[in-house]
Amino acid sequence: AAINRALDLGINWIDTAAVYGLGHSEEVVARALKGRAERPYIFTKCSM
């Protein structure tokens, strides 16, 4: 619900990282974006 509300308010940047749940956060973002016309920037951090 929070991601959808943020998009409704005009947020266009979602920042996540694999360390936030070992990929779970990316799955949550994908489910929230499914069926929406908006395509915000999605950034996933990783370590090197």
Secondary structure, DSSP 8 states (H G I E B T S, - for coil): -HHHHHHHTT--EEEEETTTTTTHHHHHHHHHHTT-S---EEEEE---
